Structure formats: C-alpha cells, structure tokens
Amino acid sequence: MTPAAPDPVELAIFRSAVHSIAEEMGAALRRTALSPNIKERRDYSCAIFDREARVIAMGITCRYTSAPCPCRWRRRSALSLSAPATSPC
C-alpha cells in the first residue's frame, strides 16, 4: 500500500518551521561564539539531519570552505564543533 501524499499546505508549514529552526541555530551560534571566525567572518553552517544523516533543512550557509564531513552519525546524535584545527569536518 502506498502512503498518502502529504497535504501541500501542511508540508509548506512544516518546511518553513524546520528551516526557521536551522536559521535560529545559526543566529544563536553567531551570538554565543567565542571564535572570531564565527562571530566576525561568519564562517559556519547549521543544518538539521534525519536518522540516515540526510539534510532536512539548512540555515544560511556562511562557510567559505565547503568540504564533506566524514563523521559517523548515530541515532539521536548531535555535532557541534568550533575548533577548526582539530575538527574532523
């Protein structure tokens, strides 16, 4: 049996809410950061992932460098890094 298609209005509301969460994550990171790379240069990105580590929503990406993250994600894990010299990403 095929699952019913989501209601377009509910999907748009959910999408907007999740993107807003990712945007707020970035704003909170910028406000509380100690690193000048984050605070002044705005060299960071924030995203929300599903269980299989697929991106669901991404805030405004402000990174000057983009490299894939080799991190292994586990269920209900969170990653927060602010150490460019030692970061695995």
Order of alpha helices (4+ residues) and beta strands (2+ residues): alpha-alpha-beta-beta
